[in-house]
Each structure stands twice: as structure tokens, then as C-alpha cells.
Amino acid sequence: MPLKPHEFWQELYPPGFFACGAQTRHSELYPAVLADGRQIALPIRALPGDGGFGVASLIVNQASFAVEEALAGHMIAAVRPFGPDIVVGVPTLGLPLAHAVARGLGHTRMVALGTSRKFWYDDALSEPLASITSPWHERTLYLDPRMLPLLHNKRVAIVDDAISTGRSTAAVVRLLGKAGISPVVLAYAMLQTTRWQAGLRTLDAGLGERVRGAFHTPLLEAATDGSWRAVDVPAATQARAQP
């Protein structure tokens, strides 16, 4: 039976529950595959103005607690080898995952970036921010200057819910760079398509090699029968999603 809109992101299905291969045709859902083989049903969204292409969607604050905990668990395992001293969370949907990752690493706190300017903020520690899910709404990303002592000379992990085009990540990296900070690892629940790779390479040639994710989803192309097929399923990116 097709899933109802509120039923996505709620279950951890056993390995192989949904068909998921390079030649598989998908209807209303794409099954994300975690490193342990379990699957999460994601709705497919047509990209606005992209001529028949779509992506699998994850809204982590609408996911069940079991799914959120599973995603955080894979992210914790992926970033632990980098030995981060502090986790930086990206608003809005990256913040619950950042809390979970920081706790899982045994940290006592994390640093949250913000999009609401407080009166004590410094505009020199800000950066324009846009995302694929809100292409018509540009915001400003801020780093609270009071948090700088927690970041200086520390191994910093960036945590967010997803990376797609890489524009949001680029804004975060540029913002931290204004404070002299370069992340040792960037962790996401979802690596959405591979479009982010080229953008990160122009920002920092080695940045993409420090990206980790709980799972990868491909760019999807609509067929004439209304189904969707994956058009980028690179093995290297899938492997990088594992610890």
C-alpha cells in the first residue's frame, strides 16, 4: 500500500524490504539504505524548474525518534575517527542531530549557529544562507562571538541534516573561516545527490574528502510513465557514507 504523507520517515525497515538498485523504478518513495542495510522510506519531491528531475526528501524533525536516533548513531560512528573536540550545529534541521552527535561523542555541549540576529552579534561573523528546500528565502547565518573560545584551536565537526547543492555548507565553511576555523569533518544524515561535490572542491580541494553521511540518495529523473529512476549512484559516495 502507498504510504500516506505523515507515514514517511517513521519506520526502520529491514534490509531489502524495498527494491533499490541502479535499474529500479520508484513511484512515490525512495528507500534510503543505511550502512547496516536497514531502510528508511523517503518521499520523492520534484525539483522546481529542474525539467523532470527530483530528489528524495528528509525532514528530520518530522521523523520518528527511532529514525532520528538511528541516523545520529551512524553519524556518531562516522565522525568519531576524526576526533572532534566540538560539534557545530547548522540551523534549523541540523540542530537536533548536532545535539545527539555531541552527546554521543561524550561532549558536554555543542555550538549552534543561528539565523536570528541578537543585538550582541557582530556582522563580521555572518554569511548569507540559502538552501534547496527554501530557494526563495535567503537568510543570514550567524556565529555568536561568545562561542569563539570554544572553537579556536579545536578540531571542529560540522553537523547538518543534509547536503545537496553544497550552498548551505559553503556558507557555513565561509563563516567559520572568518573566525580562522576549518572543520576536520562534515557530517550529514543525508548526502543528497552528488551536486555538492563540485561546489566544495572550488571552496577547498580537500573538503569533499571530509564529508560523511548516514546514507546517500541519488538525483532522480522522471519517466514518461510517472516513475522515477536514479541517474547518479556513485559507489565511492555510497561507501563514504559509512564509518
TORKOL-4160 file (C-alpha; in steps of 0.2 Angstrom, whole numbers, padded with zeros to 4 digits, m for minus):
243
<pt num="1" X="0000" Y="0000" Z="0000"/>
<pt num="2" X="0007" Y="0018" Z="m0004"/>
<pt num="3" X="0012" Y="0027" Z="0011"/>
<pt num="4" X="0002" Y="0042" Z="0017"/>
<pt num="5" X="0011" Y="0059" Z="0019"/>
<pt num="6" X="0013" Y="0058" Z="0038"/>
<pt num="7" X="0020" Y="0040" Z="0037"/>
<pt num="8" X="0036" Y="0044" Z="0029"/>
<pt num="9" X="0052" Y="0044" Z="0039"/>
<pt num="10" X="0043" Y="0034" Z="0053"/>
<pt num="11" X="0050" Y="0016" Z="0051"/>
<pt num="12" X="0066" Y="0007" Z="0050"/>
<pt num="13" X="0063" Y="m0007" Z="0038"/>
<pt num="14" X="0074" Y="m0022" Z="0037"/>
<pt num="15" X="0087" Y="m0024" Z="0023"/>
<pt num="16" X="0080" Y="m0027" Z="0006"/>
<pt num="17" X="0062" Y="m0023" Z="0011"/>
<pt num="18" X="0061" Y="m0011" Z="m0003"/>
<pt num="19" X="0069" Y="m0014" Z="m0020"/>
<pt num="20" X="0084" Y="m0002" Z="m0023"/>
<pt num="21" X="0096" Y="m0004" Z="m0037"/>
<pt num="22" X="0103" Y="0006" Z="m0051"/>
<pt num="23" X="0089" Y="0000" Z="m0063"/>
<pt num="24" X="0075" Y="0001" Z="m0050"/>
<pt num="25" X="0060" Y="0012" Z="m0055"/>
<pt num="26" X="0052" Y="0021" Z="m0040"/>
<pt num="27" X="0035" Y="0028" Z="m0038"/>
<pt num="28" X="0031" Y="0040" Z="m0023"/>
<pt num="29" X="0046" Y="0034" Z="m0012"/>
<pt num="30" X="0064" Y="0031" Z="m0012"/>
<pt num="31" X="0071" Y="0019" Z="0001"/>
<pt num="32" X="0087" Y="0026" Z="0009"/>
<pt num="33" X="0099" Y="0012" Z="0014"/>
<pt num="34" X="0109" Y="0014" Z="0030"/>
<pt num="35" X="0126" Y="0006" Z="0032"/>
<pt num="36" X="0119" Y="m0008" Z="0042"/>
<pt num="37" X="0107" Y="m0012" Z="0027"/>
<pt num="38" X="0091" Y="m0005" Z="0036"/>
<pt num="39" X="0080" Y="0006" Z="0025"/>
<pt num="40" X="0070" Y="0022" Z="0028"/>
<pt num="41" X="0056" Y="0027" Z="0016"/>
<pt num="42" X="0058" Y="0045" Z="0009"/>
<pt num="43" X="0046" Y="0054" Z="m0001"/>
<pt num="44" X="0051" Y="0060" Z="m0019"/>
<pt num="45" X="0050" Y="0078" Z="m0022"/>
<pt num="46" X="0050" Y="0086" Z="m0040"/>
<pt num="47" X="0063" Y="0100" Z="m0041"/>
<pt num="48" X="0056" Y="0116" Z="m0045"/>
<pt num="49" X="0061" Y="0122" Z="m0063"/>
<pt num="50" X="0073" Y="0107" Z="m0065"/>
<pt num="51" X="0065" Y="0099" Z="m0080"/>
<pt num="52" X="0059" Y="0082" Z="m0074"/>
<pt num="53" X="0072" Y="0079" Z="m0060"/>
<pt num="54" X="0068" Y="0076" Z="m0042"/>
<pt num="55" X="0076" Y="0071" Z="m0026"/>
<pt num="56" X="0072" Y="0060" Z="m0010"/>
<pt num="57" X="0067" Y="0071" Z="0004"/>
<pt num="58" X="0071" Y="0070" Z="0023"/>
<pt num="59" X="0063" Y="0082" Z="0036"/>
<pt num="60" X="0072" Y="0075" Z="0051"/>
<pt num="61" X="0061" Y="0085" Z="0064"/>
<pt num="62" X="0046" Y="0076" Z="0057"/>
<pt num="63" X="0054" Y="0059" Z="0058"/>
<pt num="64" X="0051" Y="0046" Z="0072"/>
<pt num="65" X="0063" Y="0046" Z="0087"/>
<pt num="66" X="0069" Y="0029" Z="0082"/>
<pt num="67" X="0074" Y="0035" Z="0064"/>
<pt num="68" X="0082" Y="0051" Z="0072"/>
<pt num="69" X="0092" Y="0040" Z="0084"/>
<pt num="70" X="0097" Y="0028" Z="0070"/>
<pt num="71" X="0103" Y="0042" Z="0059"/>
<pt num="72" X="0113" Y="0050" Z="0074"/>
<pt num="73" X="0121" Y="0034" Z="0078"/>
<pt num="74" X="0128" Y="0032" Z="0061"/>
<pt num="75" X="0134" Y="0050" Z="0061"/>
<pt num="76" X="0142" Y="0047" Z="0078"/>
<pt num="77" X="0152" Y="0032" Z="0071"/>
<pt num="78" X="0157" Y="0041" Z="0055"/>
<pt num="79" X="0164" Y="0057" Z="0064"/>
<pt num="80" X="0172" Y="0048" Z="0079"/>
<pt num="81" X="0188" Y="0043" Z="0070"/>
<pt num="82" X="0191" Y="0062" Z="0066"/>
<pt num="83" X="0192" Y="0065" Z="0085"/>
<pt num="84" X="0182" Y="0081" Z="0085"/>
<pt num="85" X="0183" Y="0092" Z="0101"/>
<pt num="86" X="0167" Y="0102" Z="0097"/>
<pt num="87" X="0152" Y="0100" Z="0086"/>
<pt num="88" X="0145" Y="0115" Z="0077"/>
<pt num="89" X="0126" Y="0113" Z="0073"/>
<pt num="90" X="0118" Y="0121" Z="0057"/>
<pt num="91" X="0100" Y="0128" Z="0059"/>
<pt num="92" X="0087" Y="0123" Z="0058"/>
<pt num="93" X="0086" Y="0104" Z="0055"/>
<pt num="94" X="0104" Y="0101" Z="0059"/>
<pt num="95" X="0102" Y="0106" Z="0077"/>
<pt num="96" X="0094" Y="0091" Z="0084"/>
<pt num="97" X="0106" Y="0080" Z="0076"/>
<pt num="98" X="0121" Y="0090" Z="0082"/>
<pt num="99" X="0114" Y="0089" Z="0100"/>
<pt num="100" X="0113" Y="0070" Z="0098"/>
<pt num="101" X="0131" Y="0068" Z="0089"/>
<pt num="102" X="0139" Y="0079" Z="0103"/>
<pt num="103" X="0131" Y="0069" Z="0117"/>
<pt num="104" X="0136" Y="0053" Z="0108"/>
<pt num="105" X="0154" Y="0058" Z="0107"/>
<pt num="106" X="0154" Y="0062" Z="0126"/>
<pt num="107" X="0154" Y="0081" Z="0124"/>
<pt num="108" X="0146" Y="0092" Z="0137"/>
<pt num="109" X="0139" Y="0104" Z="0124"/>
<pt num="110" X="0139" Y="0110" Z="0106"/>
<pt num="111" X="0140" Y="0126" Z="0097"/>
<pt num="112" X="0124" Y="0131" Z="0087"/>
<pt num="113" X="0125" Y="0143" Z="0073"/>
<pt num="114" X="0109" Y="0155" Z="0071"/>
<pt num="115" X="0099" Y="0164" Z="0059"/>
<pt num="116" X="0091" Y="0176" Z="0071"/>
<pt num="117" X="0102" Y="0191" Z="0074"/>
<pt num="118" X="0105" Y="0195" Z="0093"/>
<pt num="119" X="0110" Y="0213" Z="0097"/>
<pt num="120" X="0127" Y="0207" Z="0103"/>
<pt num="121" X="0131" Y="0199" Z="0087"/>
<pt num="122" X="0145" Y="0205" Z="0075"/>
<pt num="123" X="0140" Y="0207" Z="0057"/>
<pt num="124" X="0158" Y="0202" Z="0053"/>
<pt num="125" X="0153" Y="0184" Z="0059"/>
<pt num="126" X="0139" Y="0182" Z="0047"/>
<pt num="127" X="0136" Y="0175" Z="0030"/>
<pt num="128" X="0121" Y="0174" Z="0018"/>
<pt num="129" X="0112" Y="0157" Z="0018"/>
<pt num="130" X="0101" Y="0148" Z="0006"/>
<pt num="131" X="0095" Y="0130" Z="0004"/>
<pt num="132" X="0087" Y="0119" Z="m0009"/>
<pt num="133" X="0071" Y="0117" Z="0002"/>
<pt num="134" X="0069" Y="0136" Z="0003"/>
<pt num="135" X="0076" Y="0143" Z="m0013"/>
<pt num="136" X="0065" Y="0159" Z="m0012"/>
<pt num="137" X="0070" Y="0163" Z="0006"/>
<pt num="138" X="0088" Y="0169" Z="0009"/>
<pt num="139" X="0093" Y="0170" Z="0027"/>
<pt num="140" X="0108" Y="0176" Z="0036"/>
<pt num="141" X="0119" Y="0164" Z="0046"/>
<pt num="142" X="0127" Y="0170" Z="0062"/>
<pt num="143" X="0141" Y="0164" Z="0074"/>
<pt num="144" X="0139" Y="0170" Z="0091"/>
<pt num="145" X="0155" Y="0179" Z="0095"/>
<pt num="146" X="0154" Y="0172" Z="0113"/>
<pt num="147" X="0157" Y="0155" Z="0106"/>
<pt num="148" X="0174" Y="0159" Z="0098"/>
<pt num="149" X="0184" Y="0152" Z="0113"/>
<pt num="150" X="0176" Y="0136" Z="0111"/>
<pt num="151" X="0181" Y="0134" Z="0093"/>
<pt num="152" X="0199" Y="0142" Z="0092"/>
<pt num="153" X="0212" Y="0129" Z="0090"/>
<pt num="154" X="0199" Y="0115" Z="0091"/>
<pt num="155" X="0195" Y="0101" Z="0080"/>
<pt num="156" X="0178" Y="0106" Z="0074"/>
<pt num="157" X="0164" Y="0095" Z="0066"/>
<pt num="158" X="0150" Y="0102" Z="0056"/>
<pt num="159" X="0133" Y="0093" Z="0058"/>
<pt num="160" X="0118" Y="0096" Z="0047"/>
<pt num="161" X="0103" Y="0086" Z="0041"/>
<pt num="162" X="0108" Y="0086" Z="0023"/>
<pt num="163" X="0119" Y="0092" Z="0009"/>
<pt num="164" X="0113" Y="0094" Z="m0008"/>
<pt num="165" X="0119" Y="0108" Z="m0019"/>
<pt num="166" X="0133" Y="0112" Z="m0006"/>
<pt num="167" X="0127" Y="0130" Z="m0005"/>
<pt num="168" X="0122" Y="0130" Z="0014"/>
<pt num="169" X="0138" Y="0120" Z="0018"/>
<pt num="170" X="0149" Y="0133" Z="0008"/>
<pt num="171" X="0141" Y="0147" Z="0019"/>
<pt num="172" X="0145" Y="0138" Z="0035"/>
<pt num="173" X="0163" Y="0135" Z="0030"/>
<pt num="174" X="0165" Y="0153" Z="0024"/>
<pt num="175" X="0158" Y="0159" Z="0041"/>
<pt num="176" X="0169" Y="0148" Z="0051"/>
<pt num="177" X="0184" Y="0153" Z="0040"/>
<pt num="178" X="0180" Y="0171" Z="0045"/>
<pt num="179" X="0185" Y="0166" Z="0063"/>
<pt num="180" X="0200" Y="0156" Z="0057"/>
<pt num="181" X="0192" Y="0139" Z="0059"/>
<pt num="182" X="0192" Y="0125" Z="0047"/>
<pt num="183" X="0182" Y="0109" Z="0050"/>
<pt num="184" X="0190" Y="0092" Z="0052"/>
<pt num="185" X="0174" Y="0083" Z="0047"/>
<pt num="186" X="0157" Y="0087" Z="0040"/>
<pt num="187" X="0143" Y="0075" Z="0044"/>
<pt num="188" X="0125" Y="0074" Z="0037"/>
<pt num="189" X="0111" Y="0062" Z="0039"/>
<pt num="190" X="0108" Y="0063" Z="0020"/>
<pt num="191" X="0121" Y="0065" Z="0006"/>
<pt num="192" X="0108" Y="0071" Z="m0007"/>
<pt num="193" X="0114" Y="0068" Z="m0025"/>
<pt num="194" X="0132" Y="0072" Z="m0029"/>
<pt num="195" X="0129" Y="0090" Z="m0035"/>
<pt num="196" X="0138" Y="0096" Z="m0019"/>
<pt num="197" X="0155" Y="0089" Z="m0024"/>
<pt num="198" X="0159" Y="0102" Z="m0037"/>
<pt num="199" X="0155" Y="0116" Z="m0026"/>
<pt num="200" X="0165" Y="0110" Z="m0011"/>
<pt num="201" X="0180" Y="0107" Z="m0022"/>
<pt num="202" X="0180" Y="0125" Z="m0028"/>
<pt num="203" X="0180" Y="0131" Z="m0010"/>
<pt num="204" X="0193" Y="0119" Z="m0003"/>
<pt num="205" X="0201" Y="0105" Z="m0014"/>
<pt num="206" X="0201" Y="0093" Z="0001"/>
<pt num="207" X="0184" Y="0097" Z="0009"/>
<pt num="208" X="0174" Y="0084" Z="0000"/>
<pt num="209" X="0185" Y="0070" Z="0007"/>
<pt num="210" X="0180" Y="0075" Z="0024"/>
<pt num="211" X="0161" Y="0073" Z="0021"/>
<pt num="212" X="0152" Y="0059" Z="0029"/>
<pt num="213" X="0134" Y="0054" Z="0029"/>
<pt num="214" X="0122" Y="0041" Z="0036"/>
<pt num="215" X="0116" Y="0037" Z="0019"/>
<pt num="216" X="0116" Y="0043" Z="0001"/>
<pt num="217" X="0102" Y="0047" Z="m0011"/>
<pt num="218" X="0103" Y="0050" Z="m0030"/>
<pt num="219" X="0097" Y="0063" Z="m0042"/>
<pt num="220" X="0081" Y="0056" Z="m0049"/>
<pt num="221" X="0074" Y="0058" Z="m0067"/>
<pt num="222" X="0055" Y="0057" Z="m0071"/>
<pt num="223" X="0050" Y="0044" Z="m0084"/>
<pt num="224" X="0035" Y="0046" Z="m0095"/>
<pt num="225" X="0025" Y="0033" Z="m0085"/>
<pt num="226" X="0027" Y="0044" Z="m0069"/>
<pt num="227" X="0040" Y="0033" Z="m0061"/>
<pt num="228" X="0057" Y="0039" Z="m0056"/>
<pt num="229" X="0075" Y="0032" Z="m0060"/>
<pt num="230" X="0091" Y="0036" Z="m0051"/>
<pt num="231" X="0104" Y="0045" Z="m0063"/>
<pt num="232" X="0119" Y="0046" Z="m0051"/>
<pt num="233" X="0123" Y="0031" Z="m0039"/>
<pt num="234" X="0142" Y="0033" Z="m0037"/>
<pt num="235" X="0149" Y="0018" Z="m0027"/>
<pt num="236" X="0163" Y="0030" Z="m0020"/>
<pt num="237" X="0150" Y="0041" Z="m0012"/>
<pt num="238" X="0139" Y="0027" Z="m0005"/>
<pt num="239" X="0155" Y="0020" Z="0003"/>
<pt num="240" X="0159" Y="0037" Z="0010"/>
<pt num="241" X="0143" Y="0037" Z="0019"/>
<pt num="242" X="0149" Y="0023" Z="0030"/>
<pt num="243" X="0160" Y="0025" Z="0045"/>
